[in-house]
C-alpha cells in the first residue's frame, strides 16, 4: 500500500482490487486517486491520460457515474505493474 494516500484514496484502491468486482466504483473517485498519484493529464477532448510506471493509457469518461469491469481490469493491471496494489 502507498502510505501517502489518504483514507478515501486507499478505499478506492481497495474497491478496484475487490473480487468479484462490485461495479460500485465511481469515476470521480478513480480520477481523484490517479491525481493523488500524480499520474494524470486531462486531454482537450475530455479523456484522461494515465501514466503509471512504464504504462500510459487513455481512458474515456464512462456514460454513468461508475466505471465498468474492463476499466477496472485495465486499472488493476497498471496499478499492479507500478507496485501500487494493496497489501492483502
N, C-alpha and C positions, 0 to 999 in steps of 0.2 A: 504494500500500500504506500502511496505517496503521502508523507506526513504533512506536507504543505497545504493539502486540500482541507477545506472546512467541512463540517458535517453534511450540509446539503450536497456538496460535490462527491463526497465519499458514498453517500446514499445513492446518488445517480449511478456511480461506477458499479456499486453492488447490484443495482437493478439491471444494468446492462449484462452482467455476468450470471444472473439468476437463471437456473434451469428448472423447469422449462421457462422460456421467455414469456413474461406475462402480457406484454403489449401495452403496459401502462407506464411507458417512459416518454415523457413529454419532450418535444423538440427543443423547447426553450431551456429545459434542464440540461440537455445534451450540449447545446451551444454554450451555456454558462460553464459547464465542466471543461469543454475544449478551450474556451477563452482563458480559464484559470490555468490551464496547462500551457498557455501561450502558443497554441498550435493552429490558430485560425487566421484566415484572411477572407473578408467578405468581398465577393465579386460584384460588379456593377449590375449583373442580371439577377441578383438575389441569392445566388448559390454560395455555398460556404466551402472554401478550400481548406482542407485539414492536412497538416503535416505532423506526423508522429514518427519519430525515429527516421528511418530511411524511406518511409512511405508517404506519398501525397495522394489524396483522393478528393474529389469534388462531390459534395452532397447537395441534393436539391431538397428544399423545404417540403415536408410531407403535406398532403392536402388537409389532413386533420391535425389535431394537436399532438398526437402520439407518433413515434417512429414505427416503422414496420419491422418485421423479423429480419429481412435481408439487410437493412441498415444496421440493425443490432449485430448481426454476424460480421459485417464489414468493420464496424467499430471495435468489436471484441478482438478481431484479428490484429487491427492496427495497435490497439492498446496493449495487447499481449506482446507483440513484436517489439514494442517500445519499452517493455518492462513495467507496465503500469497496471497489470492485472491485480485484483485484490487478493490478499493472502487469505487462504481458507481458514 
